[in-house]
Amino acid sequence: MEHLVHRGALDGSWHFSSVELSFFLGSQAGVISPLIFLGIVGSLFGPRLAPEHRAAIRFLLCLFLPLFVFYIALSVNKAGQANWTAPAYVAGVILLAARWALSAPKARWIRIFSMTAVILGLLETLVLHNTYWLGLPPERDPLNRARGFDLVAQKASELSAKEGTQCFIANKYMLASLLSFYLPGRPDTFMPATPKVANQYSIWPGYRTLPSGCSALYVSDVVKIPKALRNDFSEVILLDHILPTYRGHPLKEHYFFLCRGLRVGNSKS
């Protein structure tokens, strides 16, 4: 609960910010596609449908509006992440398709708007799947945050085999999930233990369920070692680091630590 309160900026003073609200709505239009987003908003208000369709429309509105309006209310104070509203768009897109299908035969401008929205959405999708040709600076390229992890995982696999570690730990949930995807065999990865629930890794079983005395390879994009790892393992030492690149451009440096002698593991394993 504390984590959600912090992410929603509810642990500070409440204030109205038109800038934050505008940023939230702009980010929604950006990730969905501007015309499709306008279409979804427009579909909330019309056109009026035949009685046999109204129950279905009310059902879709009940799935879309509560979550979307909730995050609009939060964004009056502090804009949330663009993907937080993703579950609402499952119903929103269905609602939009229903409105368009019933309205397009009646108005030529709706057909033109629909076709333009689809074409623009397809173009955006193509661009977002490969931003390299845009020539953006590395720090401004949104896809760089997900690039180079195959090289990081390859290095982690080599060091793990050399040192004989039994598991992998990452300092961030994104890094943990990417390592799990790229590592051979897709093993379970963990995050440093924390008393607070920060993400799904705080709920899933952690490395403390492993046998006492085992070792781990800790992968991090910062040199700092969490206090939890120093407490949970008898020794934590820096092994190596890597600076992955993408088409000649350096990405983010990552560091590899050997964690020896798990102190808090399961002694019965």
C-alpha positions in Angstrom: 0.0 0.0 0.0 2.8 2.4 0.9 4.4 1.8 -2.6 1.1 2.6 -4.4 0.6 5.7 -2.3 4.2 6.9 -3.2 3.8 6.1 -6.9 0.5 8.0 -7.0 2.2 11.0 -5.2 -0.4 10.7 -2.4 2.2 10.9 0.3 2.6 14.7 -0.2 0.4 17.7 -0.4 -2.3 17.7 -3.0 -2.4 20.5 -5.5 -3.9 21.2 -9.0 -1.5 21.2 -11.9 -2.7 21.8 -15.4 0.8 20.9 -16.6 0.7 17.4 -15.0 -2.8 16.8 -16.4 -1.8 17.9 -19.9 1.3 15.7 -19.7 -0.8 12.7 -18.7 -3.4 13.3 -21.5 -0.5 13.9 -24.0 1.2 10.7 -23.0 -2.0 8.8 -23.4 -2.5 10.2 -26.9 1.1 9.4 -27.7 1.1 5.7 -26.7 -2.3 4.9 -28.1 -2.0 7.2 -31.2 -3.5 10.7 -31.2 -6.5 10.0 -33.5 -7.3 6.7 -32.0 -7.2 8.3 -28.5 -9.6 11.1 -29.7 -11.8 8.4 -31.2 -12.0 6.6 -27.9 -12.8 9.8 -26.0 -15.4 10.7 -28.7 -17.0 7.2 -28.5 -17.8 7.9 -24.8 -20.4 10.5 -25.8 -22.1 9.1 -28.9 -23.6 8.4 -31.2 -26.9 7.2 -29.6 -27.4 3.5 -30.3 -30.4 1.2 -30.7 -31.8 -0.2 -27.4 -30.4 -3.7 -28.1 -26.8 -2.3 -28.1 -27.1 -0.1 -25.0 -26.5 -2.8 -22.4 -23.3 -3.9 -24.1 -22.1 -0.2 -24.4 -22.8 0.3 -20.7 -20.8 -2.8 -19.9 -17.8 -1.5 -21.9 -18.1 1.9 -20.2 -18.0 0.3 -16.8 -14.8 -1.4 -17.8 -13.2 1.7 -19.2 -14.3 4.7 -17.3 -13.5 3.9 -13.6 -9.8 3.2 -14.2 -9.3 6.0 -16.7 -11.1 8.6 -14.6 -9.2 7.5 -11.5 -5.9 8.2 -13.2 -7.1 11.5 -14.6 -7.9 12.5 -11.0 -4.5 11.4 -9.8 -2.8 13.3 -12.7 -4.4 16.5 -11.6 -1.8 16.3 -8.8 1.0 14.3 -10.4 0.9 12.6 -13.9 1.1 8.8 -13.7 3.0 6.5 -16.2 1.4 6.2 -19.6 1.0 2.4 -19.3 -1.0 2.5 -16.0 -4.3 2.9 -18.0 -3.5 -0.1 -20.3 -6.2 -2.4 -18.9 -8.9 0.2 -19.6 -8.1 0.3 -23.3 -9.1 -3.3 -23.8 -12.7 -2.1 -23.4 -12.0 1.3 -24.9 -10.8 -0.1 -28.2 -13.8 -2.5 -28.4 -16.1 0.5 -27.7 -14.4 2.5 -30.3 -14.7 -0.2 -32.9 -18.4 -0.7 -32.1 -19.1 3.1 -32.4 -17.2 3.3 -35.7 -18.8 0.3 -37.2 -22.3 1.7 -36.5 -21.4 5.3 -37.5 -19.2 5.0 -40.5 -21.9 4.1 -43.0 -23.8 7.3 -42.0 -21.0 9.9 -42.3 -18.2 10.2 -44.9 -16.0 12.2 -42.5 -16.1 9.4 -40.0 -14.8 7.0 -42.6 -12.0 9.3 -43.6 -11.1 9.9 -39.9 -11.1 6.1 -39.3 -8.9 5.4 -42.2 -6.5 8.2 -41.3 -6.3 7.0 -37.6 -5.5 3.4 -38.7 -2.8 4.5 -41.1 -1.3 6.9 -38.5 -1.4 4.2 -35.9 0.4 1.7 -38.2 3.1 4.3 -39.0 3.7 5.0 -35.3 4.0 1.3 -34.6 6.6 0.9 -37.3 8.6 3.8 -35.9 8.4 2.6 -32.3 9.7 -0.8 -33.3 12.9 0.7 -34.7 13.9 4.2 -33.8 17.5 3.9 -34.9 16.9 5.6 -38.3 15.5 8.7 -36.5 19.1 9.5 -35.5 18.2 10.3 -31.9 20.9 10.9 -29.3 21.4 7.7 -27.3 20.0 9.2 -24.1 16.9 10.3 -26.0 16.2 7.0 -27.8 13.3 5.4 -25.9 14.2 1.9 -27.1 17.8 2.1 -25.7 16.5 1.2 -22.3 15.7 -2.3 -23.6 18.7 -2.8 -25.8 22.0 -4.6 -25.1 20.6 -7.0 -22.5 21.5 -10.0 -24.6 25.1 -9.0 -24.1 24.7 -8.4 -20.4 23.0 -11.8 -20.0 25.8 -13.5 -22.0 28.4 -12.0 -19.7 26.3 -13.0 -16.7 26.0 -16.6 -17.9 29.8 -16.8 -18.5 30.6 -15.5 -15.0 28.0 -17.7 -13.4 29.5 -20.8 -15.0 33.0 -19.8 -14.0 32.1 -19.0 -10.4 29.5 -21.8 -9.9 26.7 -19.6 -8.7 23.2 -21.0 -8.1 21.0 -18.0 -9.0 20.9 -14.5 -10.4 19.9 -11.3 -8.6 19.3 -7.9 -10.3 19.0 -4.5 -8.8 15.8 -3.6 -10.8 12.7 -5.5 -11.8 13.2 -4.6 -15.5 16.7 -5.9 -15.4 15.6 -9.1 -13.6 12.9 -9.8 -16.1 15.2 -9.2 -19.1 17.9 -11.4 -17.6 15.4 -14.2 -17.1 14.4 -13.9 -20.8 17.9 -13.8 -22.3 19.8 -16.2 -20.0 20.1 -19.8 -21.2 17.2 -21.9 -19.9 15.4 -18.7 -18.7 16.1 -19.3 -15.0 14.3 -17.6 -12.2 15.9 -14.3 -11.3 15.5 -12.3 -8.0 15.8 -8.9 -6.6 17.4 -7.9 -3.2 15.0 -8.7 -0.4 13.0 -5.8 1.0 10.4 -5.5 3.7 8.2 -3.4 1.4 6.2 -4.6 -1.6 7.7 -2.7 -4.5 6.7 -4.9 -7.5 5.9 -8.5 -8.4 9.4 -9.7 -7.3 8.5 -8.6 -3.7 5.6 -11.1 -3.9 7.2 -14.0 -5.6 9.5 -16.4 -3.7 13.0 -14.9 -3.4 16.5 -16.2 -3.0 16.0 -16.6 0.7 14.1 -19.8 -0.1 17.3 -21.3 -1.6 19.7 -23.6 0.5 21.9 -21.8 3.0 25.5 -21.4 1.8 24.7 -21.1 -1.9 26.1 -18.2 -4.0 24.5 -15.8 -6.5 25.6 -13.5 -9.3 24.3 -10.0 -8.7 23.9 -7.8 -11.8 23.4 -4.1 -11.4 23.5 -0.9 -13.4 25.1 0.9 -10.4 28.2 0.1 -8.4 26.4 0.4 -5.0 25.6 -2.8 -3.2 22.2 -3.0 -1.4 22.4 -3.4 2.4 20.1 -6.5 2.1 22.8 -8.3 0.0 25.5 -7.5 2.5 23.4 -8.8 5.3 22.2 -11.9 3.5 25.5 -13.1 2.1 28.8 -13.5 3.9 30.8 -11.9 1.0 29.9 -9.6 -1.9 32.7 -8.7 -4.3 32.9 -7.0 -7.7 33.8 -9.4 -10.5 33.6 -7.5 -13.7 31.6 -4.9 -15.7 30.4 -4.5 -19.3 29.5 -1.5 -21.5 27.2 -2.9 -24.1 26.8 -1.0 -27.4 24.1 -0.8 -30.1 25.3 -0.1 -33.6 28.4 1.6 -32.3 26.6 3.7 -29.6 27.4 2.9 -26.0 24.5 2.0 -23.8 24.4 1.7 -20.0 27.2 0.1 -18.1 26.4 -2.9 -15.9 28.4 -4.5 -13.1 28.6 -8.1 -11.9 29.1 -9.1 -8.2 29.7 -12.4 -6.7 27.6 -13.1 -3.6 29.0 -15.9 -1.5 27.5 -17.9 1.4 23.8 -17.2 1.7 23.2 -16.8 5.4 19.4 -16.7 5.5 18.6 -19.6 3.2 16.6 -22.7 3.9 18.8 -25.0 6.0 16.4 -28.0 5.3 16.9 -27.9 1.5 
